[in-house]
Amino acid sequence: MGSIQEQHTCAGRQAQAMLDAQLDLWHNTFAFIKSMAFKCALELRIADAIHNHGGTATLTQIASQAKIHPSKIPCLCRLMRVLTVTGIFSIDKNPTEEGDRVYGLTPASRLLAGPQNLAPTLKLILHSTFVSPFLGLGTWLEHKLPDWVMHDWGDSDCVTILKNCKKAIPPGDAGGKVIIVDAVIGAGSSTLKHRETHVLYDLFIMVANGTERDEREWRKIIIEAGFTDYKIIPVLGVRSIIEVYP
């Protein structure tokens, strides 16, 4: 039997572990709101609003650019709080003389502003056409996929494609190789954000009747197609360059 102090310490650790577990569950439950807040920012073109003000803007300036009614500014403030916590925008620690918060662009939101940006592509991915199937993901998993879908996205189809590519390139000693640009689950950075983006993207592709693969699955396809070696170069964010050698 431990001392009363040890028992209290053990009970305290167990209680903290329970609270941490509850936090994990709430964090996962509300994760969809992060995507919806980001979708709202895309629709309101908040990045452009800040960009057009020289890279920083107050809530009033953002609301004016985004044509948000002044009565909604308190709600916009709460939206921006989410978007700054999640790293889409930044917030200056020092408000203006009038006490207004000043928001800025981050490396992420700079990719959403200007004439050539990622906003249209990201808005498409977050469109209800693509999002709504995830609401029925459990039901989707209970049903067998049609055979033609499995064939179109299956390993055998990929093997056939690579075999045809192999016929069209020079031999290995002449510098022949096939270059594939695709996701390799688990490749690249080991940060939580990178790993999470990989597996979430795979689930997104799954609902669209596709599949992403890890290195073991890629190796199986490459070898079955008659290639002798490969190199995975994870330099394109969540995607990698896969060089395949005959």
C-alpha positions, -999 to 999 in steps of 0.1 A, spaced: 0 0 0 14 34 -10 12 64 11 -19 87 10 2 112 -9 12 86 -35 -25 76 -39 -35 112 -44 -8 117 -70 -19 85 -89 -55 96 -87 -45 131 -100 -27 116 -130 -57 94 -138 -80 124 -136 -57 144 -159 -55 115 -184 -93 114 -185 -95 151 -191 -69 149 -218 -88 120 -235 -120 141 -234 -101 170 -250 -90 147 -278 -125 136 -284 -139 171 -285 -110 182 -307 -119 155 -332 -156 162 -330 -152 199 -338 -125 194 -364 -151 198 -392 -157 234 -381 -121 243 -389 -127 233 -426 -160 252 -426 -144 283 -411 -117 281 -438 -144 276 -465 -161 308 -452 -128 327 -455 -125 316 -491 -161 326 -499 -156 360 -483 -122 364 -499 -107 376 -466 -72 370 -479 -78 394 -508 -94 419 -484 -62 419 -463 -39 418 -494 -57 448 -509 -51 468 -477 -13 463 -481 -11 431 -461 -28 441 -429 -64 451 -421 -87 457 -392 -121 439 -388 -139 470 -402 -117 471 -432 -121 434 -439 -159 437 -434 -160 466 -459 -141 447 -485 -161 415 -480 -194 434 -479 -203 421 -445 -229 441 -426 -215 461 -397 -239 443 -373 -220 410 -382 -185 423 -372 -186 407 -338 -193 374 -356 -165 381 -380 -142 386 -350 -150 352 -337 -145 337 -372 -111 354 -374 -102 341 -340 -106 305 -354 -86 314 -385 -57 329 -365 -55 300 -340 -54 276 -370 -27 296 -387 -45 308 -417 -41 345 -407 -20 363 -382 -30 389 -356 -9 417 -343 -4 417 -306 -5 455 -305 -40 469 -316 -44 503 -332 -48 535 -312 -85 530 -315 -82 495 -300 -89 476 -333 -73 443 -339 -50 441 -369 -49 410 -390 -22 399 -415 -14 373 -440 6 341 -432 25 320 -457 -6 299 -460 -30 328 -467 -6 345 -491 -14 315 -514 -51 326 -514 -46 362 -525 -38 378 -559 -47 368 -594 -31 333 -594 -40 316 -561 -52 283 -548 -86 296 -535 -107 283 -565 -93 248 -562 -98 247 -524 -133 260 -527 -141 232 -551 -128 206 -527 -149 221 -499 -180 223 -520 -210 204 -507 -208 180 -536 -176 166 -522 -182 173 -485 -217 157 -482 -207 121 -490 -186 121 -458 -218 126 -438 -227 91 -449 -193 75 -447 -204 48 -424 -232 37 -447 -208 39 -477 -184 15 -460 -212 -10 -454 -219 -14 -492 -197 -33 -517 -182 -11 -543 -191 -19 -579 -164 -41 -596 -157 -16 -623 -147 10 -597 -124 -14 -580 -109 -22 -614 -104 14 -624 -86 23 -592 -71 -11 -583 -35 -22 -583 -38 -43 -614 -48 -13 -634 -18 7 -622 4 -23 -630 -9 -23 -666 -3 15 -669 33 11 -657 40 -18 -680 29 3 -709 51 32 -697 80 7 -694 76 -2 -731 78 35 -741 110 45 -723 147 36 -729 164 9 -708 178 18 -674 214 20 -686 203 46 -712 187 68 -685 151 56 -689 128 62 -660 91 69 -653 83 99 -631 51 97 -610 38 127 -590 14 114 -563 10 110 -526 30 84 -507 13 80 -473 39 83 -446 66 98 -468 82 132 -460 79 151 -428 69 133 -396 50 164 -382 15 159 -371 1 183 -396 19 165 -425 8 130 -414 -28 142 -407 -31 159 -441 -19 126 -458 -45 104 -441 -73 130 -445 -65 133 -482 -65 95 -486 -100 94 -470 -111 122 -494 -99 102 -524 -115 70 -510 -149 86 -511 -142 96 -547 -136 59 -554 -98 63 -555 -69 53 -533 -36 67 -520 -8 43 -512 21 40 -488 56 30 -499 50 -8 -494 19 -6 -517 38 15 -543 67 -10 -542 44 -39 -549 29 -22 -580 63 -11 -593 79 -46 -590 49 -63 -605 51 -40 -635 87 -53 -641 107 -23 -628 138 -30 -608 141 0 -585 125 33 -575 132 65 -555 106 85 -536 114 122 -533 89 139 -509 94 175 -520 59 186 -531 41 191 -499 17 161 -494 28 148 -528 60 131 -538 80 126 -569 84 88 -575 112 79 -600 108 44 -613 137 27 -630 135 -3 -655 
